[in-house]
Amino acid sequence: MAEWEIISVSNPTVRVSAVAFLMLLTSSASGSDFQTLVSKVPPSANSIVLIDSDAILASPVARAGGWEKRFRDGSADRPLYLPPEADKVVVAAQLDQIRGFTKSWEVALMGMKEPFSMSLVARAEGGYAETINGVKAAWVPSDAYFIEVDSQTLGLMAPANRQAIARWAERATKTDHVEMSAYLKASTSLMGLGPQVVMAIDTTDAVQTHRVRSQLEKSELAKSLNVDSTVQLISGMKGLILKITFTDKVQAVATIDFSSPVQ
């Protein structure tokens, strides 16, 4: 057996709780794919992060920096805070974009290269294993539930709302239909086209016109703008996508999309 740790999967909008547990290394497995992982995300998600850890570690900047050894060894200065056995990771959340991006819930789906055991997850974290809607699960004191989506896919949801876990577990293990918003679906298609990390926030219909107008009327910068057209522009914001590409250096490009032309 080998020991590994999930330290955190972090970005400006979502964070996965820290957990550590043992994995069974009894067989090899083929790599996962993002399409399958994304299909397990709850449909009410309005933010998503996709991370191709194998592709990152294969990049020139990673090879030059010896990232793979540090990553696999679990060094304190490891470049990726992900389980070493995960080749691809999807993190999604439902955010309240008006009230400080607070989270209603967050999930992570990890494509694993080796099988894992819910009983070992629970034992290592001081939690307990159980079965929810026929799905193997483990509650951990860091206020999260792990579920066995399938033999090579590990799911995580926080906070540990058992009813929400039960409904997600049933859907995640029995359906393969993507129900996310069109904006998030489009962002996932960017994986494989260059970037190894894609983050997206869907803001469609989230921006309240009266809040925008109130802030613009108080802004010195906005005095040079047409308030009505600017309110219309900002209220029609569709979302933000951040693409991070690892070559011989790390490059990041952020794009903000609107429903009308930006003058």
N, C-alpha and C positions, 0 to 999 in steps of 0.2 A: 504494500500500500504506500501511497505517497500523500504528503500533506500539502495543502495549498490554501490560499487565502484570497477572499474578495475584500480588498481594502475599500474601494469606492469606485463608482462610475459617476463622474461629475461633469456638469456643464452649468451655464448660468441659470438654468431653469429646473433641472432635476438632479436628485442625488439619491443613490441607492445606499442603504444602510450597510455598515461594516459587519461581515460575518466571516467565520473561519470554520472549515470542516475537512474531514478526510474523504478521499475518493478511492474507489476500487479501480485498479488498473488491470483489468482482466482480459481486455481485447482491444484491438485497434478498430477505428471506424473512419468512414469517409467524412469529408468536410461538409458543413452545413451550408445552406444558401439563404440569402436575405429574404427572398420571396416567401419561403416557408415560415421563417421567424416572424416577418411582418404580418402574415396572415393570422397570427395568434394574438395580435394586439387588440385590446378592447376598442370598439368603434368610436367611443366618445373621446379618445385621445386627441389633443390638439397640439402636442409637441412630440418630437421623436428624435432620437440620436442613433445613428448606425455606425458601428466601428468594425472594420476589418483588421483584426489584430495581426493575423498572419501576413497580410499585405504590408502592414506598417513595418513589421519586423524584417521583411524581405527588402525593404527600401535601402538605397545606398547610405542615407544618413543613419539608419539604424545599424547597418552592418559596420559602418565606420566607427560608430560609438559603442559597439559591443552590446547593443540593447538586448539581444535575444538571451545571452547568458545571464545578464542581470535580471531580466524578466522571468526566466525559467527558475533561477536560483532564489527568487523572492527577495532580492536585495532591497535595502531600505531606500536606495535611490533609483529603484526600478522605474523605467520610463512609462510603463502602462500599468494602471491599477485595475487589472482584470485577472480573472483566474487563468493560469497558464494553459489549462486544457480547453479553453474556449477559443475557437477560431473566429467566430463572428458573434457580435453582441448587438441587440436592439434594446434601447431604453425608451419608454414612452410614458407620458403623464397627461393628466387633465389639469390645466392651469387656469386660475382666475386672473386673467390678464389685466383687469381693471383694479384689482385689490392686491397689488404688489406681487403678482405671479405666485400666489399661494397655491399649494397642490391639494387637490381632492384625493388623488391617488397616484401612484407610480408603479410601473412594472418593468421588469427586465427579462429578456429571453436570450438564452445563451446556447449556441450550438456547441456541443461538447464532443471532444475527440475520444473520450473514454466514458464508459458507463459510470453511474454514480448511485449512491444509496441514500434514501431519505432517512433511514435509521441512523446512519453515520452522521448525517447533517445534524439531526436533532441531538445526538449524543455529544458531538463536539461542541455544540453551542449551548448546552444546558436546556434544550427545549424538549419537544416530544414529537413523535411521528404519529400520524393518523391517516385515515382514508376519508376523503371528502368527495362525495358524488362519484365514488368509484375510482378516484384519482389519488395516488400516493402523495402525501404532503408532509411537511414538517414545519411546526411553529417554532420560532426562535425569539428569545427575549428582546432582541433589538427591534421588536414590533414589526415583524415581517413573516410571511409565509413563503416557503418554497413549495413548488409542485413539480412532479415528474410529468411534463407535457408528453414526452415519449422517451424511449431509451437513450436518445442522444440530445434531448432538449431540456434544459433546466429553466424553470420559470420562477420568478420572484415577484411578490406584490407587497407593497407597504402603503399605508399602515395595515396591520394584521386584522382586517375586517373579515371575519369568517364567512359571512353571507356573500360579500363581494368576491371572496376567493372561490366559493362554491360555484357561483355563476360563471366566473372567468374560467375556472378549471373545466367545467362542462363544455363551454364553447371552444376553449383552446385545444382540447383533446379530441373533439368530435367534428370540427369543421375546418375547412381550409379556404374560407371565403373572406377576402379582404373587404372590410367595410369602413375603412378610414376615409377621411375627407379627401377630395380630389387633390387638394394642395399637398397634403402629406404623401399621398400615393405618388404624385409627380416627383417629389423630392427623393423618394427611395430609388427611383430609376437612375439617379446620378451615380449610385454605387456601381463600380465596374467601368466607369467612364473616365477615371483619373483619380478623384479624391478617395482616400481611404477612410475618412471620417466625414459624415454629413449630419448636420444638425438643422432642424426645421421647426418653426413655430407657425401654426395656422392662426391668423388673426381675422379671418373672414367673419364679418358680422359681429365682431367683438367690440369694436371701437364705438363709444357713445358720442354722438354729435355734440350734445350740450357740454360735455366735458372738454372736448377739443376746443370749442368756441370760447369757453371760459378761460382756458389756459392761454389761448392766442391773444385774447383781449388784455391779459396781464403781462404779455411778453414784449420787451423792448424790441427784440429782433423782428417780431411779427408786424411792427408798425410799418415796415416797408413792403408788406405783402398784402394781397387782396384776401381779406379774411374769409369771405364767402367761398371763394374757389379753393383756398387752402383747407378749410374745414371739409369741403367735399372730397378733396384729395386724400387727406389723412383718414377720414372716416371710411374711405374705400380701400384702406390698406389690406392686402390679402395675406401677407406673411413675410417671414424672414428666413433665409437659408444661408447657412455658413458651411463652406466646403474647405476641408483641410487636406492638403496633398503633401505627401512625404516623398521627396526625390533625394537629391544630394543636399537639400535643405527643406525646411518646413514652410509652406506657403498657405495662407488663409485668405479666402475671398468671401465677403458677405454681400448678399443681395437682398434688397427690400423691394417687394412687389406690390404694385398698386393696381386698382381696377381701371384707372384713367391715366392718360399721359402725364408725365412729370415735366413741367415747364422749367 
